Amino acid sequence: MEPLSPIALGFLGSLAAGSLTAFGALPVLGGRLPSRATRDLLLGFAAGVMLAASFFSLIIPALDAAEVRFDNGATPAAIVCIAILLGMGAVHLMNEKLPHEHFKSGREGPDAASLRRVWLFIIAITIHNFPEGLAVGVGFGADGLSGGLPLAIGIGLQNAPEGLAVAVSLLGEGYSKGRAWGIAAMTGLVEPVGGLLGAGIISISQPILPWGLAFAAGAMLYVISHEIIPETHRSGHQNRATLGLAVGLVIMLFLDVWLG
């Protein structure tokens, strides 16, 4: 049996990671939900996983890839710095140009009175999840199984508490248990789209490898700073959230060294 191509691995890996969003939302079907403090702890864990993945699975490999093409010095560092800023800017631009809504902070982006509130929320989660799928795809496209597997596992781990947070928010807006779970599950389906795109671009054009890795890292860093950390600190549970971040960071670091 022939091994799967990096593009197929990127799609399947990001699909598996995105599917854990649905798994994480399952408690809403049972009716017994964790407390807000526990949810903030789990979201902090998700932020820690993403933070470690951004540096150890994306930024450091981006520097290594740039140094292969250029002499050690300012050029590799400049490439990675610019690509990180481009990734952050791209997600910021989506936040500005696409109408969406966060249940806590309200509507953002252009006015969209004709869109139902739930669809505004789905767009917000799509903006959030697409960079994660992109990162997984870039990892597989850059270095096959060893490059993408730690990212896929890490992103999958942090998708579970995010799925729960989405479903709980929908319950609070009056949606039924089944519909809340279904919408939360659907928000994870954008990740394989990002995974396919990321793996495809990197596989086709190796010279843009350092740019793609660092761009994906920048996109994830924006999500961490703009979405996850503020949400975990909103209800006064920042100590638990910080503990979760620390645990998530070291677990992802361990996975990256062990599996990479």
Backbone torsions as a table, in degrees:
resi	resn	phi	psi	omega
1	MET	NA	127.8	-179.0
2	GLU	-72.4	142.8	176.9
3	PRO	-66.3	152.1	179.8
4	LEU	-68.1	147.0	177.4
5	SER	-72.2	159.4	176.7
6	PRO	-57.3	-33.2	179.7
7	ILE	-66.9	-44.7	177.8
8	ALA	-64.2	-40.8	177.6
9	LEU	-62.4	-41.6	179.3
10	GLY	-61.8	-41.5	179.4
11	PHE	-67.6	-49.1	-176.9
12	LEU	-67.6	-39.4	179.5
13	GLY	-64.2	-44.1	179.0
14	SER	-71.5	-30.1	175.0
15	LEU	-64.8	-44.3	178.3
16	ALA	-63.0	-43.3	179.1
17	ALA	-63.3	-43.7	179.4
18	GLY	-65.3	-31.4	-179.4
19	SER	-65.6	-25.3	179.1
20	LEU	-69.6	-13.4	171.3
21	THR	-61.7	-43.9	178.1
22	ALA	-65.8	-39.9	178.7
23	PHE	-62.0	-43.3	-179.3
24	GLY	-64.8	-27.3	-178.3
25	ALA	-83.8	-4.8	-175.9
26	LEU	-56.4	-34.8	-179.8
27	PRO	-55.4	-24.6	-179.8
28	VAL	-67.6	-25.1	179.0
29	LEU	-74.4	-27.8	179.4
30	GLY	-84.1	-17.9	176.0
31	GLY	92.6	-18.1	-179.2
32	ARG	-102.2	114.2	-173.7
33	LEU	-110.7	147.0	175.0
34	PRO	-67.5	158.5	-179.9
35	SER	-67.4	165.8	178.0
36	ARG	-61.5	-38.2	179.1
37	ALA	-61.9	-40.9	178.8
38	THR	-67.6	-39.2	178.1
39	ARG	-64.6	-37.8	177.4
40	ASP	-68.2	-35.0	174.7
41	LEU	-61.4	-44.5	-178.5
42	LEU	-69.0	-37.8	176.8
43	LEU	-67.7	-35.2	173.9
44	GLY	-61.7	-40.2	174.6
45	PHE	-57.9	-43.7	179.0
46	ALA	-60.7	-41.7	178.9
47	ALA	-63.8	-39.7	179.0
48	GLY	-64.7	-41.0	177.8
49	VAL	-61.6	-46.0	-178.9
50	MET	-66.0	-37.3	180.0
51	LEU	-64.7	-46.7	178.4
52	ALA	-64.7	-41.9	179.8
53	ALA	-62.1	-38.3	-179.4
54	SER	-59.6	-41.9	-176.4
55	PHE	-86.3	-52.0	-170.6
56	PHE	-81.5	-27.8	-178.4
57	SER	-101.8	-13.6	-175.7
58	LEU	-126.8	-54.8	-174.1
59	ILE	-69.9	-46.9	179.7
60	ILE	-64.0	-46.4	173.9
61	PRO	-60.3	-32.6	177.2
62	ALA	-64.4	-42.8	176.8
63	LEU	-62.5	-43.0	179.1
64	ASP	-61.9	-42.9	-179.5
65	ALA	-66.7	-36.9	178.5
66	ALA	-68.8	-35.7	-178.9
67	GLU	-70.4	-23.7	175.8
68	VAL	-66.8	-36.2	-176.6
69	ARG	-89.9	-22.7	-177.9
70	PHE	-130.6	155.2	176.4
71	ASP	-63.5	150.6	176.6
72	ASN	-57.9	134.7	-178.1
73	GLY	155.4	-147.1	-172.8
74	ALA	-75.6	-29.4	-173.4
75	THR	-62.5	-50.5	178.3
76	PRO	-58.7	-41.9	179.9
77	ALA	-64.6	-40.7	-179.5
78	ALA	-64.8	-41.9	178.7
79	ILE	-58.6	-47.8	-177.1
80	VAL	-67.4	-41.0	179.1
81	CYS	-62.6	-44.4	-179.8
82	ILE	-64.4	-43.0	-178.6
83	ALA	-65.3	-37.8	176.7
84	ILE	-60.5	-46.9	-179.8
85	LEU	-64.4	-36.6	176.7
86	LEU	-63.7	-42.0	178.6
87	GLY	-63.0	-43.7	177.6
88	MET	-64.8	-40.8	179.8
89	GLY	-65.2	-35.8	-179.6
90	ALA	-64.3	-43.7	179.2
91	VAL	-69.0	-38.1	175.8
92	HIS	-59.9	-41.5	179.7
93	LEU	-63.3	-41.4	176.3
94	MET	-61.8	-39.9	177.3
95	ASN	-61.2	-36.3	-177.4
96	GLU	-78.6	-35.7	-170.0
97	LYS	-97.2	-22.7	-179.1
98	LEU	-100.4	128.4	177.1
99	PRO	-67.3	132.3	179.7
100	HIS	-158.6	171.5	-177.5
101	GLU	-145.8	136.6	170.0
102	HIS	-104.9	135.6	-174.5
103	PHE	-62.4	-28.7	-178.8
104	LYS	-88.0	-44.7	-173.3
105	SER	-97.4	-6.3	175.5
106	GLY	89.7	-165.6	-173.9
107	ARG	-77.2	145.3	175.6
108	GLU	-136.7	164.7	-179.7
109	GLY	79.8	-170.2	-178.3
110	PRO	-62.1	156.8	177.9
111	ASP	-63.1	136.6	-179.2
112	ALA	-143.4	61.7	-176.0
113	ALA	-63.2	-24.4	-176.4
114	SER	-81.0	-13.1	-179.7
115	LEU	-89.1	136.1	175.9
116	ARG	-66.1	150.5	-173.6
117	ARG	-59.5	-38.3	-177.8
118	VAL	-63.2	-35.2	179.1
119	TRP	-71.4	-32.8	174.0
120	LEU	-62.5	-38.8	179.3
121	PHE	-69.0	-40.0	178.3
122	ILE	-62.0	-39.2	177.1
123	ILE	-62.7	-40.2	178.4
124	ALA	-60.5	-44.4	-179.8
125	ILE	-69.1	-32.9	176.9
126	THR	-63.0	-44.2	176.0
127	ILE	-58.2	-37.1	-179.3
128	HIS	-71.0	-45.4	-170.6
129	ASN	-83.0	-28.1	-176.7
130	PHE	-57.4	-45.3	178.4
131	PRO	-60.6	-30.5	179.4
132	GLU	-67.7	-45.2	176.3
133	GLY	-63.6	-39.7	177.5
134	LEU	-58.5	-43.8	-179.4
135	ALA	-62.6	-43.4	178.5
136	VAL	-63.0	-44.9	179.2
137	GLY	-62.4	-42.4	177.9
138	VAL	-61.9	-40.4	178.9
139	GLY	-60.9	-45.9	178.2
140	PHE	-68.5	-39.5	179.3
141	GLY	-65.7	-31.1	-177.5
142	ALA	-77.2	-42.3	-171.3
143	ASP	-145.6	30.2	175.4
144	GLY	61.1	-146.0	-174.4
145	LEU	-62.1	-43.0	-177.3
146	SER	-67.0	-28.6	179.8
147	GLY	-82.4	-32.5	-174.4
148	GLY	-98.1	-25.5	-174.5
149	LEU	-61.6	-47.0	177.6
150	PRO	-59.1	-39.6	178.4
151	LEU	-64.8	-44.3	-179.3
152	ALA	-61.7	-42.7	178.5
153	ILE	-65.4	-45.7	-178.5
154	GLY	-63.8	-46.7	179.4
155	ILE	-64.7	-38.7	177.0
156	GLY	-61.4	-41.7	179.2
157	LEU	-61.1	-40.0	-178.0
158	GLN	-82.8	-15.9	176.8
159	ASN	-70.1	-29.6	-177.1
160	ALA	-61.3	-53.7	177.8
161	PRO	-65.0	-29.9	176.9
162	GLU	-65.5	-41.3	177.3
163	GLY	-60.3	-40.5	177.8
164	LEU	-64.1	-42.7	-179.6
165	ALA	-62.1	-41.3	178.8
166	VAL	-62.8	-48.9	-177.3
167	ALA	-63.5	-41.2	179.4
168	VAL	-64.3	-40.6	177.7
169	SER	-61.4	-39.8	179.3
170	LEU	-68.0	-37.8	174.8
171	LEU	-59.5	-42.1	179.4
172	GLY	-63.8	-20.9	178.0
173	GLU	-91.6	4.2	174.5
174	GLY	98.1	6.9	179.0
175	TYR	-78.2	150.7	178.1
176	SER	-67.8	163.2	-179.4
177	LYS	-59.2	-46.6	-178.0
178	GLY	-64.5	-41.0	-179.1
179	ARG	-71.1	-38.3	178.1
180	ALA	-61.3	-43.3	178.6
181	TRP	-65.9	-42.1	-177.8
182	GLY	-62.8	-42.3	179.4
183	ILE	-67.7	-40.9	177.8
184	ALA	-60.9	-42.7	178.7
185	ALA	-62.4	-39.4	-178.2
186	MET	-64.6	-32.1	-178.1
187	THR	-65.2	-22.0	178.3
188	GLY	-79.0	-12.0	-174.4
189	LEU	-75.0	-11.8	177.1
190	VAL	-75.4	-20.8	-176.3
191	GLU	-63.0	-43.9	177.3
192	PRO	-64.1	-25.2	174.6
193	VAL	-65.3	-47.2	176.1
194	GLY	-63.3	-38.2	179.5
195	GLY	-63.6	-43.3	179.0
196	LEU	-63.9	-42.9	179.8
197	LEU	-64.7	-47.3	-178.0
198	GLY	-63.1	-47.4	-179.4
199	ALA	-65.2	-39.2	-178.7
200	GLY	-64.5	-46.1	-178.3
201	ILE	-64.3	-45.0	-177.7
202	ILE	-67.6	-38.4	-179.0
203	SER	-67.3	-34.2	-177.6
204	ILE	-76.3	-37.3	-173.3
205	SER	-132.0	92.7	-179.9
206	GLN	-61.7	-33.7	179.8
207	PRO	-59.0	-23.4	179.6
208	ILE	-91.4	8.5	-178.1
209	LEU	-53.6	-54.1	-179.0
210	PRO	-61.5	-34.5	177.7
211	TRP	-64.9	-44.4	-178.6
212	GLY	-65.4	-42.8	179.7
213	LEU	-62.2	-48.4	-177.4
214	ALA	-71.0	-34.0	176.2
215	PHE	-60.6	-46.2	178.7
216	ALA	-62.3	-38.6	178.0
217	ALA	-63.3	-44.2	179.6
218	GLY	-62.1	-40.2	178.1
219	ALA	-61.5	-41.4	179.5
220	MET	-69.6	-38.6	179.6
221	LEU	-63.1	-36.5	177.6
222	TYR	-63.1	-44.2	-180.0
223	VAL	-62.0	-41.6	179.4
224	ILE	-60.0	-48.7	-174.9
225	SER	-75.0	-38.3	-172.9
226	HIS	-87.0	-28.7	-172.5
227	GLU	-115.4	-58.8	-165.8
228	ILE	-73.7	-53.4	-175.9
229	ILE	-61.9	-46.1	176.4
230	PRO	-57.9	-37.3	179.5
231	GLU	-64.8	-40.4	-178.1
232	THR	-71.2	-21.1	-178.4
233	HIS	-97.5	-2.0	-171.6
234	ARG	-69.2	-29.8	-173.2
235	SER	-109.2	16.6	176.1
236	GLY	83.9	16.7	-179.0
237	HIS	-108.0	34.5	-174.9
238	GLN	-64.2	-28.5	178.8
239	ASN	-67.0	-45.0	177.2
240	ARG	-65.5	-40.6	179.7
241	ALA	-62.6	-39.9	179.0
242	THR	-67.6	-38.0	174.6
243	LEU	-60.9	-45.7	178.0
244	GLY	-60.1	-41.7	178.4
245	LEU	-60.2	-44.4	-179.0
246	ALA	-62.5	-43.6	-179.5
247	VAL	-65.9	-45.0	178.9
248	GLY	-61.2	-40.3	-179.2
249	LEU	-62.7	-48.1	-175.9
250	VAL	-72.2	-32.3	176.7
251	ILE	-65.3	-44.1	179.0
252	MET	-66.3	-37.9	175.9
253	LEU	-60.1	-44.8	179.4
254	PHE	-62.4	-45.9	-179.9
255	LEU	-61.2	-41.0	-177.5
256	ASP	-65.6	-41.7	179.1
257	VAL	-70.7	-40.8	-176.6
258	TRP	-70.2	-47.1	-174.8
259	LEU	-89.7	-21.3	-176.5
260	GLY	-85.5	NA	NA
